[in-house]
Amino acid sequence: MSVMPELTGRVRWNADGLVCAVVQQYDTREVLMVAWMSDEALARTLETREATYWSRSRQELWIKGATSGHTQAVHEVRLDCDGDTLLVLVDQQGAACHTGDHTCFDADVLLPAPG
């Protein structure tokens, strides 16, 4: 499975054939996680509306929530102006982070908001 040819030409894949995917909750725009997509992962995501990513550690595709039940129903996928990052707007069910946190950005605040 491969992404539509007209889209593949616009995506700037890195040297490993991957593109960065920033994942946000579709209604609140809360950033949930960052993952990587291969051509096949993006094609499957666009076809099924199930968030599918490339695991760099396991070297395989994974559907978010396939084993944990913490699924991501995809509402929209956007390509940034440079073609090197995707914005994936999802409806997150359960935790987005592998640690069990709602978002991967809950743990460390390096610069708190003013006030």
SETORLO-596984 format. One record per residue (C-alpha): residue number from 1; residue in one letter; x, y, z. Coordinates in Angstrom, 3 decimals, m for minus. Each point is the difference from the previous one (the first is absolute). Example, Ala and Ser with C-alpha at 12.3 -4.5 7.8 and 13.67 -1.06 7.14 Angstrom:
2
+------+------+----------+----------+----------+
! resi ! resn !        u !        v !        w !
+------+------+----------+----------+----------+
!    1 !    a !   12.300 !   m4.500 !    7.800 !
!    2 !    s !    1.370 !    3.440 !   m0.660 !
+------+------+----------+----------+----------+
# end
This chain:
115
+------+------+----------+----------+----------+
! resi ! resn !        u !        v !        w !
+------+------+----------+----------+----------+
!    1 !    m !    0.000 !    0.000 !    0.000 !
!    2 !    s !    1.305 !    3.418 !   m0.934 !
!    3 !    v !   m1.167 !    3.586 !    0.331 !
!    4 !    m !   m1.624 !    1.652 !   m3.016 !
!    5 !    p !    2.773 !    0.960 !   m2.449 !
!    6 !    e !   m0.898 !    3.704 !    0.072 !
!    7 !    l !    0.375 !    0.042 !    3.784 !
!    8 !    t !    3.174 !   m2.077 !    0.099 !
!    9 !    g !    1.725 !    2.593 !   m2.157 !
!   10 !    r !   m0.882 !    2.724 !    2.498 !
!   11 !    v !    1.138 !   m1.825 !    3.148 !
!   12 !    r !    3.683 !    0.477 !    0.827 !
!   13 !    w !    0.967 !   m3.368 !    1.469 !
!   14 !    n !    3.164 !   m0.066 !    2.131 !
!   15 !    a !    2.996 !   m2.219 !   m0.773 !
!   16 !    d !   m1.790 !   m2.929 !    1.691 !
!   17 !    g !   m3.114 !    0.472 !   m2.160 !
!   18 !    l !   m2.016 !    1.483 !    2.867 !
!   19 !    v !   m1.863 !    3.221 !    0.694 !
!   20 !    c !   m0.672 !    1.504 !    3.433 !
!   21 !    a !   m3.635 !   m0.021 !    1.156 !
!   22 !    v !   m1.178 !    2.389 !    2.709 !
!   23 !    v !   m3.209 !   m1.374 !    1.488 !
!   24 !    q !   m2.657 !    2.273 !    1.512 !
!   25 !    q !   m3.435 !   m0.517 !    1.500 !
!   26 !    y !   m2.302 !    1.245 !   m2.768 !
!   27 !    d !   m2.361 !    2.112 !    2.124 !
!   28 !    t !    2.305 !    1.492 !    2.656 !
!   29 !    r !    3.219 !    0.074 !   m2.078 !
!   30 !    e !    1.897 !   m1.439 !    2.981 !
!   31 !    v !    3.277 !   m1.513 !   m1.221 !
!   32 !    l !   m0.094 !   m3.693 !    0.890 !
!   33 !    m !    3.129 !   m1.526 !   m1.485 !
!   34 !    v !    2.546 !    0.006 !   m2.795 !
!   35 !    a !    0.541 !   m3.079 !   m2.139 !
!   36 !    w !    1.427 !   m1.002 !   m3.374 !
!   37 !    m !   m1.782 !   m1.156 !   m3.134 !
!   38 !    s !    1.321 !   m1.914 !   m2.970 !
!   39 !    d !   m1.662 !    0.188 !   m3.402 !
!   40 !    e !   m2.009 !   m3.114 !    0.856 !
!   41 !    a !   m0.986 !    1.302 !    3.455 !
!   42 !    l !   m1.280 !    3.233 !   m1.524 !
!   43 !    a !   m1.876 !   m1.869 !   m2.732 !
!   44 !    r !   m1.681 !   m2.282 !    2.556 !
!   45 !    t !   m0.885 !    2.968 !    2.203 !
!   46 !    l !   m1.600 !    1.830 !   m2.929 !
!   47 !    e !   m1.878 !   m3.108 !   m1.126 !
!   48 !    t !   m1.249 !   m1.297 !    3.364 !
!   49 !    r !   m0.055 !    3.147 !    2.202 !
!   50 !    e !    1.776 !   m2.098 !    2.660 !
!   51 !    a !    3.263 !    1.646 !    1.069 !
!   52 !    t !    2.781 !   m2.225 !   m1.301 !
!   53 !    y !    3.669 !    0.736 !    0.672 !
!   54 !    w !    3.456 !   m1.443 !   m0.599 !
!   55 !    s !    1.770 !   m1.289 !    3.106 !
!   56 !    r !    3.674 !    0.863 !   m0.339 !
!   57 !    s !    0.934 !   m2.285 !    2.906 !
!   58 !    r !   m1.929 !   m3.041 !   m1.260 !
!   59 !    q !    0.390 !    0.821 !   m3.709 !
!   60 !    e !   m3.668 !   m0.699 !   m0.719 !
!   61 !    l !   m3.359 !    1.657 !   m0.519 !
!   62 !    w !   m2.243 !    0.458 !    3.021 !
!   63 !    i !   m3.596 !    1.097 !    0.277 !
!   64 !    k !   m0.417 !    2.229 !    3.039 !
!   65 !    g !   m2.056 !   m1.887 !    2.565 !
!   66 !    a !    0.075 !   m3.399 !   m1.718 !
!   67 !    t !    1.320 !   m1.624 !    3.176 !
!   68 !    s !   m0.748 !    2.627 !    2.687 !
!   69 !    g !   m3.486 !    1.013 !   m1.110 !
!   70 !    h !    1.121 !    3.655 !    0.106 !
!   71 !    t !   m1.064 !    0.756 !   m3.543 !
!   72 !    q !    0.235 !    3.061 !   m2.211 !
!   73 !    a !   m2.824 !    0.589 !   m2.485 !
!   74 !    v !    1.413 !    2.326 !   m2.637 !
!   75 !    h !   m2.068 !    3.074 !   m0.834 !
!   76 !    e !    2.453 !    1.825 !   m2.240 !
!   77 !    v !    3.590 !   m0.171 !   m1.258 !
!   78 !    r !    1.855 !    3.146 !   m1.087 !
!   79 !    l !    3.380 !    0.427 !   m1.656 !
!   80 !    d !    2.095 !    2.990 !    1.089 !
!   81 !    c !    1.290 !    2.638 !   m2.428 !
!   82 !    d !    3.427 !   m1.684 !   m0.308 !
!   83 !    g !   m1.441 !   m3.474 !   m0.489 !
!   84 !    d !    2.112 !   m1.449 !    2.814 !
!   85 !    t !   m2.566 !   m0.246 !    2.811 !
!   86 !    l !   m3.541 !   m1.296 !    0.239 !
!   87 !    l !   m2.656 !    1.262 !    2.389 !
!   88 !    v !   m2.339 !   m2.842 !    0.927 !
!   89 !    l !   m3.232 !    1.072 !    1.687 !
!   90 !    v !   m1.520 !   m2.900 !    1.924 !
!   91 !    d !   m2.641 !   m0.946 !    2.513 !
!   92 !    q !    2.141 !   m1.647 !    2.689 !
!   93 !    q !   m1.594 !   m2.747 !    2.073 !
!   94 !    g !    2.006 !   m0.700 !    3.157 !
!   95 !    a !    3.651 !    0.900 !    0.461 !
!   96 !    a !    2.057 !    1.238 !   m2.938 !
!   97 !    c !    3.359 !   m0.561 !    1.713 !
!   98 !    h !    1.595 !   m3.429 !    0.427 !
!   99 !    t !    0.511 !    0.908 !    3.690 !
!  100 !    g !   m3.765 !    0.086 !    0.509 !
!  101 !    d !   m0.214 !    3.808 !    0.127 !
!  102 !    h !   m2.673 !    1.786 !   m2.009 !
!  103 !    t !    2.682 !    1.823 !   m2.005 !
!  104 !    c !    3.717 !   m0.536 !   m0.468 !
!  105 !    f !    0.487 !    3.614 !    1.073 !
!  106 !    d !   m1.328 !   m0.299 !    3.591 !
!  107 !    a !    3.261 !   m0.765 !    1.778 !
!  108 !    d !    2.498 !    2.855 !   m0.208 !
!  109 !    v !   m0.772 !    3.696 !   m0.298 !
!  110 !    l !    3.275 !    1.689 !   m0.955 !
!  111 !    l !   m1.404 !    3.523 !   m0.189 !
!  112 !    p !   m3.290 !    0.610 !    1.836 !
!  113 !    a !   m2.548 !    2.380 !   m1.423 !
!  114 !    p !    0.336 !    3.535 !    1.416 !
!  115 !    g !   m2.188 !    1.000 !    2.918 !
+------+------+----------+----------+----------+
# end
